[in-house]
Amino acid sequence: MKNKIREKGAIPILVHMLSLDDLVCISSLGVLRNLSFGKNNHLNRIAIQDAHGITLLVQLLNTTESFEIQELVTGVFWNLSSSDTLKLPILKQALEPLVK
């Protein structure tokens, strides 16, 4: 099911929804966290990166005051970091806001 969601083009839409109101953002983060979880979801993690997801997640960390959003963002980063190819981009972009 997770692969079908990616194949239907939903990941860029979900990433775009991160810039909407908090309720929509929270829902989108939950779905992205789910889609990026698990050994067999490397292509979903890459699709999130390709949709500028890492950049938008960092922007969220820098701008939100919502603890719930911060917690969900770190969960997505945790899942994304399980792909070796994403570790360095996450480290370069997200280290500072994550340790604040």
MODELLER restraints for C-alpha pairs under 7 A, 6 or more apart:
rsr = mdl.restraints
at = mdl.atoms
rsr.add(forms.Gaussian(group=physical.xy_distance, feature=features.Distance(at['CA:2:A'], at['CA:35:A']), mean=5.74, stdev=0.5))
rsr.add(forms.Gaussian(group=physical.xy_distance, feature=features.Distance(at['CA:6:A'], at['CA:44:A']), mean=6.35, stdev=0.5))
rsr.add(forms.Gaussian(group=physical.xy_distance, feature=features.Distance(at['CA:11:A'], at['CA:47:A']), mean=6.69, stdev=0.5))
rsr.add(forms.Gaussian(group=physical.xy_distance, feature=features.Distance(at['CA:11:A'], at['CA:48:A']), mean=6.28, stdev=0.5))
rsr.add(forms.Gaussian(group=physical.xy_distance, feature=features.Distance(at['CA:12:A'], at['CA:51:A']), mean=5.14, stdev=0.5))
rsr.add(forms.Gaussian(group=physical.xy_distance, feature=features.Distance(at['CA:14:A'], at['CA:28:A']), mean=5.52, stdev=0.5))
rsr.add(forms.Gaussian(group=physical.xy_distance, feature=features.Distance(at['CA:15:A'], at['CA:51:A']), mean=6.63, stdev=0.5))
rsr.add(forms.Gaussian(group=physical.xy_distance, feature=features.Distance(at['CA:15:A'], at['CA:53:A']), mean=5.71, stdev=0.5))
rsr.add(forms.Gaussian(group=physical.xy_distance, feature=features.Distance(at['CA:17:A'], at['CA:24:A']), mean=6.65, stdev=0.5))
rsr.add(forms.Gaussian(group=physical.xy_distance, feature=features.Distance(at['CA:17:A'], at['CA:25:A']), mean=5.97, stdev=0.5))
rsr.add(forms.Gaussian(group=physical.xy_distance, feature=features.Distance(at['CA:17:A'], at['CA:28:A']), mean=6.36, stdev=0.5))
rsr.add(forms.Gaussian(group=physical.xy_distance, feature=features.Distance(at['CA:18:A'], at['CA:25:A']), mean=4.61, stdev=0.5))
rsr.add(forms.Gaussian(group=physical.xy_distance, feature=features.Distance(at['CA:18:A'], at['CA:28:A']), mean=6.50, stdev=0.5))
rsr.add(forms.Gaussian(group=physical.xy_distance, feature=features.Distance(at['CA:19:A'], at['CA:25:A']), mean=6.84, stdev=0.5))
rsr.add(forms.Gaussian(group=physical.xy_distance, feature=features.Distance(at['CA:26:A'], at['CA:69:A']), mean=6.06, stdev=0.5))
rsr.add(forms.Gaussian(group=physical.xy_distance, feature=features.Distance(at['CA:29:A'], at['CA:72:A']), mean=6.08, stdev=0.5))
rsr.add(forms.Gaussian(group=physical.xy_distance, feature=features.Distance(at['CA:29:A'], at['CA:73:A']), mean=6.76, stdev=0.5))
rsr.add(forms.Gaussian(group=physical.xy_distance, feature=features.Distance(at['CA:30:A'], at['CA:72:A']), mean=6.77, stdev=0.5))
rsr.add(forms.Gaussian(group=physical.xy_distance, feature=features.Distance(at['CA:32:A'], at['CA:76:A']), mean=6.69, stdev=0.5))
rsr.add(forms.Gaussian(group=physical.xy_distance, feature=features.Distance(at['CA:33:A'], at['CA:75:A']), mean=6.34, stdev=0.5))
rsr.add(forms.Gaussian(group=physical.xy_distance, feature=features.Distance(at['CA:33:A'], at['CA:76:A']), mean=4.65, stdev=0.5))
rsr.add(forms.Gaussian(group=physical.xy_distance, feature=features.Distance(at['CA:33:A'], at['CA:79:A']), mean=6.88, stdev=0.5))
rsr.add(forms.Gaussian(group=physical.xy_distance, feature=features.Distance(at['CA:35:A'], at['CA:44:A']), mean=6.38, stdev=0.5))
rsr.add(forms.Gaussian(group=physical.xy_distance, feature=features.Distance(at['CA:36:A'], at['CA:44:A']), mean=5.78, stdev=0.5))
rsr.add(forms.Gaussian(group=physical.xy_distance, feature=features.Distance(at['CA:36:A'], at['CA:45:A']), mean=5.23, stdev=0.5))
rsr.add(forms.Gaussian(group=physical.xy_distance, feature=features.Distance(at['CA:36:A'], at['CA:79:A']), mean=5.66, stdev=0.5))
rsr.add(forms.Gaussian(group=physical.xy_distance, feature=features.Distance(at['CA:36:A'], at['CA:80:A']), mean=6.29, stdev=0.5))
rsr.add(forms.Gaussian(group=physical.xy_distance, feature=features.Distance(at['CA:37:A'], at['CA:79:A']), mean=5.43, stdev=0.5))
rsr.add(forms.Gaussian(group=physical.xy_distance, feature=features.Distance(at['CA:42:A'], at['CA:83:A']), mean=6.43, stdev=0.5))
rsr.add(forms.Gaussian(group=physical.xy_distance, feature=features.Distance(at['CA:45:A'], at['CA:80:A']), mean=5.59, stdev=0.5))
rsr.add(forms.Gaussian(group=physical.xy_distance, feature=features.Distance(at['CA:54:A'], at['CA:90:A']), mean=6.78, stdev=0.5))
rsr.add(forms.Gaussian(group=physical.xy_distance, feature=features.Distance(at['CA:57:A'], at['CA:73:A']), mean=6.24, stdev=0.5))
rsr.add(forms.Gaussian(group=physical.xy_distance, feature=features.Distance(at['CA:58:A'], at['CA:93:A']), mean=6.92, stdev=0.5))
rsr.add(forms.Gaussian(group=physical.xy_distance, feature=features.Distance(at['CA:58:A'], at['CA:94:A']), mean=5.73, stdev=0.5))
rsr.add(forms.Gaussian(group=physical.xy_distance, feature=features.Distance(at['CA:58:A'], at['CA:97:A']), mean=6.95, stdev=0.5))
rsr.add(forms.Gaussian(group=physical.xy_distance, feature=features.Distance(at['CA:61:A'], at['CA:70:A']), mean=5.99, stdev=0.5))
rsr.add(forms.Gaussian(group=physical.xy_distance, feature=features.Distance(at['CA:61:A'], at['CA:97:A']), mean=6.22, stdev=0.5))
rsr.add(forms.Gaussian(group=physical.xy_distance, feature=features.Distance(at['CA:62:A'], at['CA:97:A']), mean=6.25, stdev=0.5))
rsr.add(forms.Gaussian(group=physical.xy_distance, feature=features.Distance(at['CA:80:A'], at['CA:86:A']), mean=6.56, stdev=0.5))
rsr.add(forms.Gaussian(group=physical.xy_distance, feature=features.Distance(at['CA:81:A'], at['CA:87:A']), mean=5.01, stdev=0.5))
